[in-house]
Amino acid sequence: MRAALLAGSDDFIAQIPKIELHVHIEGTLTPDLRWRLARRNGIPVRLAPPAKHPRELKSAADIPATFFEAYYSGCDVLRTRADFYDLAYEHFQRAAGMNVRYCEVFFDPQSHTARGVAWDDVMGGLRAARDRAASELGVRVAYIMCFLRDSPVSAAVEHYQQALAYRDMIIGFGLDSNETGHPPSLFDEVFAQARRDGFRITAHCDVGQRDTHANIRHVAGALGGRGADRVDHGLNAADQAELMGLVKERDVGLTICPWAYLRRWTYRETAERLRVLLREGVKFSISSDSPAYMDDSWVLHNLLLAKRMGGMSDEQVLAMMKTAVEMSWASAAVKAELVHELDGFWSVGRMAL
């Protein structure tokens, strides 16, 4: 499907300035970079049989494990400040090539500190990549720290307290990893503290999960005491009018990553729900999630897929991108600049397509 999408020309999607609100920096670890970092750090790439060439790492499907096992085994090659810098800056270069202007990027410190990686190495690399992306690529970056929901709540609290030393980098907190049996309500206290400390909050409610409707309801209406600012994924809200009413009433946007859902659902099941959200006026943005583990499908490919699934016009895509600006946690000044650029693209740049 990816090849078919790319074969069709859509200059509007290619050139529109983009805002991405749901991408995991660890999920951008390409096979080539994973190979280079493993070689640099003198560690084997954990495959069976052992990898001897980057071509053997083309996708997560080549790794005999679940998505999370593949994702976290990739993290093992991230050891030094230089590794985190290379990971992030290579992603920002790719994002700039797709005309991403602003992105809010998840990172999972628990998956690194558990291996003995120092906070300063993680954050130092991410900071340097962020700063260079702004100065040389014209890409503004903000970081969202995620708690691992399949780790003890006490670990989330500990990492939250440690993260306060980097509050100049961290714009908000999220919740990711294996959702099964780990409801967001377990983390209410730490999210409430983040609220009190002035951070924004969000949480993953992946598609087709057990209790997903209850999880969306809790995240949108009650997480941290009064509900989150966004729901990550949350496409199952389209199943229930009551849930869509809640997210609309609470003015909560969903960060939709359509390519990710094709692992569990058919094209039709995903497309039907996306069209419901469009019809009912539910706010959502389109992002890529963990593109290196999802058929090498980045924000450009997810936007192409969403446009096709929703039967969206160029004007609807523009409106969706403005909604992404509204949903973002950028400052009012940055939001105004992004909207101005989108308006300029529509009125001037679009005419040249």
C-alpha positions as CSV (number, residue, x, y, z in Angstrom):
1,M,0.0,0.0,0.0
2,R,2.9,2.4,0.8
3,A,4.2,2.0,-2.7
4,A,0.8,2.6,-4.2
5,L,0.4,5.8,-2.2
6,L,3.7,7.1,-3.2
7,A,3.1,6.3,-6.8
8,G,0.2,8.7,-6.9
9,S,1.3,12.3,-7.1
10,D,-0.1,14.6,-4.4
11,D,1.9,17.7,-4.4
12,F,-0.4,19.4,-1.9
13,I,0.3,16.8,0.8
14,A,4.0,16.8,0.0
15,Q,4.3,20.6,0.3
16,I,1.9,21.7,3.0
17,P,3.7,22.9,6.2
18,K,3.1,20.1,8.7
19,I,2.6,19.9,12.5
20,E,3.2,16.5,14.1
21,L,2.0,15.8,17.6
22,H,2.6,12.0,18.0
23,V,6.0,10.6,17.2
24,H,8.2,8.5,19.5
25,I,11.9,9.4,19.0
26,E,12.9,5.8,19.8
27,G,10.4,4.7,17.1
28,T,12.4,6.6,14.5
29,L,15.4,4.4,14.8
30,T,16.0,3.3,11.3
31,P,17.7,-0.1,10.5
32,D,20.7,1.8,9.1
33,L,21.1,3.9,12.2
34,R,20.5,1.0,14.5
35,W,23.3,-0.9,12.7
36,R,25.7,2.1,12.9
37,L,25.1,2.7,16.6
38,A,25.5,-1.0,17.4
39,R,28.8,-1.0,15.6
40,R,29.9,2.2,17.2
41,N,29.1,0.9,20.7
42,G,30.5,-2.6,20.1
43,I,27.3,-4.4,20.8
44,P,25.4,-7.1,18.8
45,V,22.1,-6.3,17.2
46,R,19.7,-8.7,18.9
47,L,18.3,-10.8,16.1
48,A,18.2,-14.5,15.6
49,P,20.1,-15.4,13.5
50,P,22.6,-12.6,14.2
51,A,22.4,-9.7,11.7
52,K,25.3,-9.4,9.3
53,H,24.0,-6.5,7.2
54,P,21.5,-3.6,7.6
55,R,19.2,-5.1,5.0
56,E,18.3,-7.7,7.5
57,L,16.6,-5.0,9.6
58,K,14.2,-3.6,7.1
59,S,11.2,-3.6,9.3
60,A,9.9,-4.9,12.6
61,A,8.2,-7.7,10.7
62,D,11.7,-9.1,10.2
63,I,12.2,-9.4,14.0
64,P,10.6,-12.5,15.5
65,A,9.0,-10.7,18.3
66,T,6.1,-8.4,19.2
67,F,6.1,-4.7,18.4
68,F,7.2,-3.8,21.9
69,E,10.0,-6.4,22.0
70,A,11.3,-5.0,18.7
71,Y,10.9,-1.4,19.9
72,Y,12.7,-1.9,23.2
73,S,15.4,-4.1,21.7
74,G,16.2,-1.2,19.4
75,C,16.7,1.0,22.4
76,D,19.6,-1.2,23.5
77,V,21.9,0.5,21.0
78,L,21.3,3.9,22.5
79,R,24.1,4.3,25.0
80,T,25.7,7.7,24.8
81,R,24.8,11.4,24.4
82,A,26.0,11.2,20.8
83,D,23.6,8.3,20.1
84,F,20.6,10.3,21.3
85,Y,21.8,13.3,19.3
86,D,22.2,11.2,16.1
87,L,18.8,9.5,16.6
88,A,16.9,12.8,17.1
89,Y,18.8,14.9,14.6
90,E,18.5,12.4,11.8
91,H,14.7,12.3,12.5
92,F,14.5,16.1,12.4
93,Q,16.4,16.2,9.1
94,R,13.9,13.7,7.6
95,A,11.0,15.7,9.1
96,A,12.3,18.9,7.5
97,G,12.4,17.1,4.2
98,M,8.7,16.5,4.6
99,N,8.0,20.1,5.5
100,V,7.4,19.5,9.2
101,R,7.6,22.9,10.9
102,Y,6.7,22.0,14.4
103,C,6.7,18.6,16.3
104,E,6.0,17.4,19.8
105,V,8.2,14.3,20.3
106,F,7.7,11.6,22.9
107,F,10.7,10.0,24.6
108,D,10.9,7.1,27.1
109,P,13.6,7.7,29.7
110,Q,12.6,4.6,31.8
111,S,13.7,2.4,28.9
112,H,17.2,4.0,29.1
113,T,17.8,4.6,32.8
114,A,16.9,1.0,33.4
115,R,20.0,0.1,31.3
116,G,22.3,2.5,33.3
117,V,22.1,5.3,30.8
118,A,22.5,8.7,32.5
119,W,19.8,11.3,32.4
120,D,22.3,13.9,31.2
121,D,23.3,11.8,28.3
122,V,19.7,11.3,27.1
123,M,18.7,14.9,27.6
124,G,22.0,16.4,26.4
125,G,21.7,14.6,23.1
126,L,18.0,15.5,22.7
127,R,18.7,19.1,23.6
128,A,21.5,19.5,21.1
129,A,19.4,18.0,18.3
130,R,16.5,20.2,19.2
131,D,18.6,23.4,19.1
132,R,20.2,22.5,15.8
133,A,16.9,21.6,14.2
134,A,15.5,25.0,15.1
135,S,18.6,27.0,13.9
136,E,19.5,25.1,10.8
137,L,16.4,23.2,9.7
138,G,13.6,25.6,10.7
139,V,11.9,22.8,12.7
140,R,10.6,23.7,16.2
141,V,10.7,20.8,18.6
142,A,9.2,20.2,22.0
143,Y,9.5,17.0,24.1
144,I,6.9,15.0,25.9
145,M,8.2,12.5,28.5
146,C,6.2,9.3,28.7
147,F,5.7,7.0,31.6
148,L,5.8,3.3,30.9
149,R,2.4,2.0,31.9
150,D,3.7,-1.6,32.2
151,S,6.3,-0.5,34.8
152,P,5.4,0.2,38.5
153,V,3.7,3.5,39.2
154,S,6.5,4.2,41.7
155,A,9.0,4.2,38.8
156,A,6.8,6.8,37.1
157,V,6.8,9.0,40.2
158,E,10.6,8.6,40.6
159,H,11.2,9.6,36.9
160,Y,8.8,12.5,37.1
161,Q,10.8,13.9,40.0
162,Q,14.1,13.5,38.2
163,A,12.6,15.0,35.0
164,L,12.0,18.3,36.8
165,A,15.6,19.2,36.4
166,Y,14.9,19.4,32.6
167,R,11.6,21.3,32.7
168,D,13.0,23.8,30.2
169,M,13.0,20.9,27.7
170,I,9.8,19.0,28.7
171,I,6.5,20.5,27.7
172,G,4.3,17.8,29.0
173,F,3.9,14.2,30.1
174,G,2.3,11.1,28.4
175,L,1.6,7.5,29.0
176,D,2.7,4.7,26.6
177,S,3.9,1.1,26.3
178,N,1.7,-2.0,26.7
179,E,-1.8,-1.0,27.5
180,T,-3.3,-4.4,28.3
181,G,-4.1,-4.6,32.0
182,H,-2.5,-1.2,32.7
183,P,-5.4,1.4,32.8
184,P,-4.5,5.1,32.8
185,S,-6.3,5.5,36.2
186,L,-3.3,3.9,37.9
187,F,-1.3,7.0,37.1
188,D,-3.8,9.7,38.2
189,E,-1.7,10.9,41.1
190,V,1.5,11.6,39.1
191,F,-0.5,13.2,36.3
192,A,-2.3,15.4,38.9
193,Q,1.1,16.5,40.2
194,A,2.2,17.3,36.7
195,R,-0.9,19.5,36.3
196,R,-0.1,21.3,39.5
197,D,3.4,21.9,38.3
198,G,2.2,23.5,35.1
199,F,2.7,20.8,32.6
200,R,0.3,19.5,29.9
201,I,-0.8,15.9,30.0
202,T,-1.9,13.2,27.6
203,A,-2.1,9.4,27.4
204,H,-2.2,6.6,24.8
205,C,-5.5,4.8,24.2
206,D,-4.6,2.5,21.3
207,V,-7.1,1.0,18.9
208,G,-8.8,-2.3,19.5
209,Q,-7.5,-2.7,23.0
210,R,-9.4,-4.4,25.9
211,D,-11.2,-1.6,27.8
212,T,-10.3,1.0,25.2
213,H,-13.6,2.8,25.5
214,A,-13.3,3.0,29.3
215,N,-9.7,4.2,28.9
216,I,-10.6,7.0,26.5
217,R,-13.4,8.0,28.8
218,H,-11.0,8.3,31.7
219,V,-8.2,10.0,29.9
220,A,-10.6,12.6,28.3
221,G,-12.7,13.2,31.4
222,A,-10.7,12.4,34.6
223,L,-7.0,11.8,34.1
224,G,-5.0,13.8,36.7
225,G,-8.3,15.0,38.3
226,R,-10.0,16.8,35.4
227,G,-9.0,15.1,32.2
228,A,-6.1,15.3,29.8
229,D,-5.4,17.9,27.2
230,R,-5.2,15.3,24.4
231,V,-5.8,11.6,23.8
232,D,-3.2,9.8,21.8
233,H,-4.8,7.5,19.3
234,G,-8.4,7.3,20.6
235,L,-9.9,6.3,17.3
236,N,-12.3,4.0,19.1
237,A,-14.2,7.1,20.3
238,A,-15.9,6.9,16.9
239,D,-17.7,3.7,18.1
240,Q,-19.8,5.6,20.7
241,A,-21.7,8.8,20.3
242,E,-21.3,9.4,24.1
243,L,-17.5,9.2,23.8
244,M,-17.4,11.6,20.9
245,G,-19.7,13.9,22.8
246,L,-17.3,13.8,25.8
247,V,-14.2,14.6,23.8
248,K,-16.0,17.4,22.0
249,E,-17.4,18.8,25.2
250,R,-13.9,18.7,26.9
251,D,-12.3,20.1,23.7
252,V,-9.9,17.2,23.7
253,G,-8.1,16.4,20.4
254,L,-7.0,13.0,19.2
255,T,-3.6,12.3,17.7
256,I,-4.4,9.7,15.0
257,C,-1.7,7.5,13.4
258,P,-3.6,5.6,10.7
259,W,-0.8,3.4,9.4
260,A,-0.3,2.0,12.9
261,Y,-3.9,0.7,13.0
262,L,-3.4,-1.5,9.9
263,R,-1.5,-3.9,12.1
264,R,-4.8,-4.8,13.9
265,W,-7.6,-3.6,11.7
266,T,-8.5,-3.7,8.0
267,Y,-8.3,-0.7,5.9
268,R,-12.1,-0.5,5.9
269,E,-12.4,-0.6,9.7
270,T,-9.9,2.2,10.1
271,A,-11.4,4.3,7.3
272,E,-14.9,4.0,8.6
273,R,-14.0,5.4,12.0
274,L,-11.9,8.2,10.5
275,R,-14.9,9.3,8.4
276,V,-17.1,9.3,11.5
277,L,-14.7,11.6,13.3
278,L,-14.7,13.9,10.3
279,R,-18.5,13.9,10.0
280,E,-19.0,14.5,13.7
281,G,-16.5,17.3,13.9
282,V,-14.1,15.6,16.4
283,K,-10.8,17.4,16.6
284,F,-7.8,15.2,15.4
285,S,-4.4,15.5,13.9
286,I,-2.4,13.0,11.9
287,S,1.0,11.7,12.9
288,S,3.4,8.8,12.4
289,D,3.8,7.1,15.8
290,S,6.9,4.8,15.4
291,P,7.5,5.0,11.7
292,A,10.7,2.9,11.6
293,Y,8.7,-0.1,13.0
294,M,5.6,0.6,10.9
295,D,6.5,-0.1,7.3
296,D,8.8,2.9,7.1
297,S,5.7,5.1,7.0
298,W,6.4,8.7,8.2
299,V,4.1,11.7,8.6
300,L,3.9,12.2,4.9
301,H,2.6,8.7,4.3
302,N,0.1,8.9,7.2
303,L,-1.3,12.1,5.8
304,L,-1.6,10.5,2.3
305,L,-3.4,7.5,3.9
306,A,-5.7,9.7,6.0
307,K,-6.7,11.9,3.0
308,R,-7.6,8.8,1.0
309,M,-9.4,7.1,3.9
310,G,-11.4,10.2,4.7
311,G,-12.0,11.2,1.1
312,M,-10.7,14.6,2.2
313,S,-10.3,17.7,0.0
314,D,-7.2,19.9,0.1
315,E,-9.2,22.4,2.0
316,Q,-10.2,19.8,4.6
317,V,-6.5,18.8,4.9
318,L,-5.6,22.5,5.5
319,A,-8.3,22.8,8.2
320,M,-7.0,19.6,9.8
321,M,-3.5,21.1,9.9
322,K,-4.8,24.2,11.5
323,T,-6.5,22.0,14.1
324,A,-3.2,20.4,14.8
325,V,-1.8,23.9,15.5
326,E,-4.7,24.5,17.9
327,M,-4.2,21.1,19.6
328,S,-0.4,21.7,20.0
329,W,1.2,23.0,23.2
330,A,3.2,25.6,21.5
331,S,3.1,29.2,22.7
332,A,0.5,31.6,21.3
333,A,3.2,33.4,19.3
334,V,4.5,30.1,17.7
335,K,0.9,29.1,16.9
336,A,0.2,32.4,15.2
337,E,3.4,32.0,13.1
338,L,2.3,28.5,12.1
339,V,-1.2,29.5,11.1
340,H,0.2,32.5,9.1
341,E,2.5,30.1,7.2
342,L,-0.4,27.8,6.5
343,D,-2.5,30.7,5.3
344,G,0.3,31.8,3.1
345,F,0.7,28.4,1.6
346,W,-3.0,28.2,0.8
347,S,-3.2,31.6,-0.8
348,V,0.2,31.7,-2.6
349,G,2.1,28.5,-2.6
350,R,-0.9,26.4,-3.5
351,M,-1.4,28.3,-6.7
352,A,2.0,27.2,-7.9
353,L,1.1,23.4,-7.5
